[in-house]
Amino acid sequence: MTEHSFDIKIQTLPQLTAGQDWKLQLAHDRPHHLLIWITRGQGRVLLDGQRRGLGVHNALLIPSGALFALDLGRQGMGQVVVIPQGTPLRLPEIPRHLRIRDVHVQTELNGLIEAAQREQNSQRPLRQDALEAHAALMSVWLRRQIMQEEHVPTRRNAAARLSARYCAMVSARYASGAPMADYAAELGVTPTHLTRAVKAATGKTAADLLTERVVYAARSLLSETIQPAQDIARHLGFGSAAYFTRFMQQHTGHAPSKLRAAKPGQENNRQSRP
């Protein structure tokens, strides 16, 4: 395998978000796999259609395309292993949340991440090859933990299963412009039933999650590209640029032009409910 055939990166949570909390707090998915290792703080994570408490020595595997949101607060800290999609690593295919209680197992993952971090910071030849090897060992670590009886997932109820199916649909179709009711129809339930199930599983309504995913996409495109706002509006299924502007104003407190001009920390992270 040649150098830089794909880039594995080790980052801190602030590096992953570039100082913009909404990049983790809004429900979204990413085009690459994430292994997040929490080293300080506690909060909540939305993953696989469910909201769970999160604390120190928790490991999250978030596969590419899996809807998630993470809120650790200002005191939270963690390490992130970013693994591009299509790598030959044998990563688990479904999202996992592991609470690691064994000190030796905690130390093992800490050591793997620290070794990968040192390799990343070096200027030695074949650095990416070495990072791939470290990531492969992390994959082995993950799969070993998943095999443990204490990490066997509990059976989900009907609401949680429906919520997981809905979240997968949101990840795949958020840019279609379809309302939540269309998702409910495809899932074979009423909008009221879907809203109740998703609220029970995640603490947010089905409409909230769809809105958050669209807001995340819009903010990302506004801050990371030079696409005109009307093109972004069209890409995300809005009928007009004016409607897109009103939507962003309502759900962030700012017009698209201000979000594009703002630097990290200059605007708040307001998220209004629909």
C-alpha positions as CSV (number, residue, x, y, z in Angstrom):
1,M,0.0,0.0,0.0
2,T,1.4,3.4,-1.0
3,E,1.9,6.4,1.3
4,H,-1.2,8.5,1.6
5,S,-3.5,6.0,-0.2
6,F,-5.9,7.0,2.6
7,D,-5.3,9.2,5.6
8,I,-6.0,8.0,9.1
9,K,-5.9,10.9,11.6
10,I,-5.7,11.2,15.4
11,Q,-7.4,14.3,16.7
12,T,-8.8,15.8,19.9
13,L,-12.5,16.6,20.0
14,P,-11.8,20.4,19.7
15,Q,-9.7,19.7,16.7
16,L,-12.5,17.6,15.1
17,T,-14.9,20.5,15.6
18,A,-12.5,23.4,14.9
19,G,-13.9,25.1,18.0
20,Q,-17.5,25.0,16.7
21,D,-19.7,23.0,19.1
22,W,-22.5,22.6,16.6
23,K,-20.3,20.3,14.6
24,L,-20.9,17.6,17.3
25,Q,-24.1,18.8,19.0
26,L,-26.3,18.8,15.9
27,A,-27.5,15.4,14.7
28,H,-25.4,14.5,11.6
29,D,-23.4,11.8,9.9
30,R,-19.9,11.8,8.4
31,P,-18.3,10.3,5.3
32,H,-15.7,8.5,7.4
33,H,-15.6,6.2,10.4
34,L,-14.9,7.6,13.9
35,L,-13.6,6.0,17.0
36,I,-14.1,8.4,19.9
37,W,-12.5,7.7,23.3
38,I,-13.8,9.9,26.1
39,T,-11.1,10.8,28.6
40,R,-12.8,13.5,30.7
41,G,-16.3,14.7,31.4
42,Q,-19.8,13.3,30.9
43,G,-22.8,14.1,28.8
44,R,-25.1,12.4,26.2
45,V,-24.7,10.8,22.9
46,L,-27.3,10.1,20.2
47,L,-26.3,7.0,18.3
48,D,-28.2,4.2,16.5
49,G,-31.5,5.9,17.1
50,Q,-31.1,6.1,20.9
51,R,-29.9,8.7,23.4
52,R,-27.5,7.4,26.1
53,G,-25.5,8.8,29.0
54,L,-21.8,9.1,28.3
55,G,-18.8,9.3,30.6
56,V,-15.1,8.7,31.1
57,H,-13.6,5.6,29.5
58,N,-16.5,5.2,27.1
59,A,-15.6,4.3,23.5
60,L,-17.9,5.1,20.6
61,L,-17.6,3.5,17.2
62,I,-19.5,5.6,14.6
63,P,-19.5,4.1,11.2
64,S,-19.6,6.2,8.1
65,G,-23.1,7.4,7.4
66,A,-24.5,6.7,10.9
67,L,-26.5,9.6,12.4
68,F,-25.1,10.8,15.7
69,A,-24.8,13.8,18.0
70,L,-22.5,14.3,21.0
71,D,-22.7,16.8,23.8
72,L,-20.0,16.6,26.5
73,G,-20.1,20.2,27.7
74,R,-17.2,22.6,28.0
75,Q,-15.2,20.3,30.3
76,G,-15.4,17.2,28.2
77,M,-12.3,15.8,26.5
78,G,-11.6,12.9,24.2
79,Q,-9.4,11.5,21.5
80,V,-10.8,10.8,18.0
81,V,-9.5,8.3,15.4
82,V,-10.7,9.3,11.9
83,I,-10.7,6.4,9.5
84,P,-11.7,7.0,5.9
85,Q,-14.4,4.8,4.3
86,G,-13.2,2.0,2.2
87,T,-10.1,1.1,4.3
88,P,-9.3,-2.6,4.5
89,L,-9.6,-2.5,8.3
90,R,-12.1,-5.0,9.8
91,L,-14.2,-2.5,11.7
92,P,-17.6,-3.4,13.2
93,E,-20.3,-2.4,10.8
94,I,-22.9,-1.1,13.3
95,P,-22.6,1.8,15.8
96,R,-21.3,0.7,19.2
97,H,-21.1,2.4,22.6
98,L,-18.8,0.6,25.0
99,R,-18.3,1.4,28.7
100,I,-14.8,0.1,29.6
101,R,-14.5,-0.7,33.3
102,D,-11.3,-2.8,33.2
103,V,-8.3,-0.6,33.9
104,H,-6.0,-2.8,31.9
105,V,-8.3,-2.6,28.9
106,Q,-8.5,1.2,29.3
107,T,-4.7,1.4,29.4
108,E,-4.4,-0.7,26.3
109,L,-6.5,1.6,24.2
110,N,-4.8,4.7,25.6
111,G,-1.4,3.2,24.6
112,L,-2.6,2.4,21.1
113,I,-3.9,5.9,20.6
114,E,-0.8,7.5,22.0
115,A,1.5,5.4,19.8
116,A,-0.6,6.4,16.8
117,Q,-0.4,10.1,17.8
118,R,3.4,9.9,18.1
119,E,3.6,8.3,14.7
120,Q,1.4,11.0,13.2
121,N,3.6,13.7,14.6
122,S,6.8,12.1,13.3
123,Q,8.2,12.9,9.9
124,R,9.4,9.4,9.2
125,P,8.8,7.6,5.9
126,L,5.8,5.2,5.7
127,R,4.0,7.2,8.4
128,Q,0.6,6.4,7.0
129,D,1.5,2.7,6.7
130,A,2.3,2.8,10.4
131,L,-0.9,4.6,11.2
132,E,-2.8,1.9,9.3
133,A,-1.1,-0.7,11.5
134,H,-2.0,1.1,14.7
135,A,-5.6,1.5,13.5
136,A,-5.8,-2.2,12.7
137,L,-4.8,-3.0,16.3
138,M,-7.5,-0.6,17.5
139,S,-10.0,-2.6,15.3
140,V,-8.8,-5.8,17.0
141,W,-9.3,-4.1,20.4
142,L,-12.8,-3.0,19.5
143,R,-13.8,-6.5,18.3
144,R,-12.4,-8.1,21.3
145,Q,-14.4,-5.8,23.6
146,I,-17.6,-6.4,21.6
147,M,-17.2,-10.2,22.1
148,Q,-17.3,-9.7,25.9
149,E,-20.6,-10.6,27.5
150,E,-20.8,-7.3,29.3
151,H,-21.0,-5.5,26.0
152,V,-23.7,-7.5,24.4
153,P,-26.4,-4.9,23.5
154,T,-29.8,-5.2,25.3
155,R,-32.8,-6.0,23.2
156,R,-34.4,-2.9,21.9
157,N,-38.1,-2.2,22.2
158,A,-40.3,-1.4,19.2
159,A,-39.9,2.4,19.7
160,A,-36.1,2.1,19.7
161,R,-36.1,-0.1,16.6
162,L,-38.4,2.4,14.7
163,S,-36.2,5.3,15.8
164,A,-33.1,3.6,14.5
165,R,-34.7,3.0,11.1
166,Y,-35.9,6.6,10.9
167,C,-32.4,7.9,11.8
168,A,-30.9,5.8,9.0
169,M,-33.4,7.2,6.6
170,V,-32.6,10.8,7.7
171,S,-28.9,10.2,7.0
172,A,-29.7,9.0,3.5
173,R,-32.4,11.4,2.4
174,Y,-32.2,14.6,4.5
175,A,-31.4,16.6,1.3
176,S,-34.5,15.5,-0.5
177,G,-36.7,18.3,1.0
178,A,-39.3,15.6,2.0
179,P,-41.1,16.4,5.3
180,M,-41.1,14.1,8.3
181,A,-44.6,12.9,7.3
182,D,-43.2,11.3,4.2
183,Y,-40.7,9.4,6.2
184,A,-43.5,8.2,8.5
185,A,-45.5,7.0,5.5
186,E,-42.6,5.0,4.1
187,L,-42.0,3.4,7.6
188,G,-45.7,2.5,7.6
189,V,-46.7,4.5,10.7
190,T,-48.4,7.8,11.3
191,P,-46.4,11.0,11.9
192,T,-47.8,11.1,15.5
193,H,-46.6,7.5,16.2
194,L,-43.2,8.2,14.7
195,T,-42.8,11.4,16.7
196,R,-43.8,9.6,19.9
197,A,-41.3,6.7,19.2
198,V,-38.4,8.9,18.3
199,K,-39.0,11.2,21.3
200,A,-39.0,8.2,23.6
201,A,-35.8,6.9,22.2
202,T,-33.8,10.1,21.7
203,G,-35.4,12.9,23.7
204,K,-36.1,14.8,20.5
205,T,-38.9,14.6,18.0
206,A,-38.6,13.1,14.5
207,A,-39.0,16.6,13.1
208,D,-36.2,17.9,15.4
209,L,-33.7,15.4,14.1
210,L,-34.5,16.0,10.5
211,T,-34.2,19.8,11.0
212,E,-30.9,19.4,12.8
213,R,-29.4,17.3,10.0
214,V,-30.4,19.9,7.4
215,V,-29.1,22.7,9.6
216,Y,-25.8,20.9,10.0
217,A,-25.5,20.4,6.2
218,A,-26.3,24.0,5.5
219,R,-23.8,25.3,8.1
220,S,-21.1,23.0,6.8
221,L,-21.6,24.1,3.2
222,L,-21.8,27.8,4.1
223,S,-18.6,27.6,6.2
224,E,-16.5,25.2,4.1
225,T,-17.4,26.0,0.5
226,I,-18.0,29.1,-1.7
227,Q,-21.2,27.8,-3.2
228,P,-23.9,30.5,-3.4
229,A,-26.6,30.3,-0.8
230,Q,-29.2,29.7,-3.5
231,D,-27.3,26.7,-4.8
232,I,-27.1,25.3,-1.2
233,A,-30.8,25.9,-0.8
234,R,-31.5,24.0,-4.0
235,H,-29.1,21.2,-3.0
236,L,-31.0,20.7,0.3
237,G,-34.4,20.6,-1.3
238,F,-35.6,24.1,-0.5
239,G,-38.1,25.7,-2.9
240,S,-36.5,29.1,-2.8
241,A,-33.5,30.9,-1.5
242,A,-35.9,33.1,0.5
243,Y,-37.3,30.1,2.3
244,F,-33.8,28.8,3.0
245,T,-32.9,32.2,4.6
246,R,-36.0,32.2,6.8
247,F,-35.3,28.6,7.8
248,M,-31.7,29.3,8.8
249,Q,-32.7,32.5,10.6
250,Q,-35.3,30.5,12.6
251,H,-33.1,27.6,13.6
252,T,-29.7,29.3,14.1
253,G,-30.6,33.0,14.8
254,H,-28.6,34.1,11.8
255,A,-29.0,34.6,8.1
256,P,-26.8,32.5,5.8
257,S,-24.6,35.5,4.9
258,K,-23.7,36.0,8.6
259,L,-23.0,32.3,9.1
260,R,-20.7,32.3,6.1
261,A,-18.8,35.4,7.4
262,A,-18.6,34.3,11.1
263,K,-15.4,32.9,12.5
264,P,-15.5,30.1,15.2
265,G,-16.8,31.5,18.5
266,Q,-18.3,34.6,16.9
267,E,-21.8,33.2,16.6
268,N,-23.8,31.3,19.2
269,N,-24.8,27.7,18.8
270,R,-28.6,28.3,19.1
271,Q,-30.8,25.6,17.8
272,S,-34.5,26.4,17.7
273,R,-37.1,23.7,17.6
274,P,-39.5,23.6,14.7
